[in-house]
Amino acid sequence: MNKNKIKALLWALLGLAPLLGLAYWVFGIVAFVIVSAFLIVFFGFLAIVYCFMKAEEAWKRG
């Protein structure tokens, strides 16, 4: 490959860099939202189960 083709390739990569960065940010945000939603649902479910267990104990004690 001659120098002009290498320069053209570098300029093309430089042009793609912002798009790749944007894709990276979008993927990061989507992954963060999915993980956050999963954690909220998971710990919410645990809290509900815990509360029902405590309520059952209190009910049995009278």
C-alpha positions, 0 to 999 in steps of 0.5 A, spaced: 500 500 500 502 506 498 502 512 502 496 515 499 492 509 501 494 509 508 492 516 509 485 515 506 484 509 511 487 514 517 482 519 515 476 514 514 478 511 521 478 518 524 471 520 520 468 514 523 471 515 530 465 520 533 460 515 530 463 509 534 464 513 540 456 515 539 455 507 539 459 506 545 455 511 549 448 509 546 450 501 548 453 503 555 447 507 557 442 502 554 446 496 558 446 501 564 438 502 564 437 494 563 442 492 569 439 498 573 432 495 571 434 488 573 437 490 580 430 494 581 426 488 580 430 483 583 431 487 590 424 489 590 422 482 589 426 480 595 423 486 599 416 483 598 418 476 599 422 479 606 416 483 608 411 477 607 415 472 611 415 478 617 408 478 616 407 471 616 411 470 623 407 476 626 401 473 624 403 466 627 405 470 633 398 473 634 
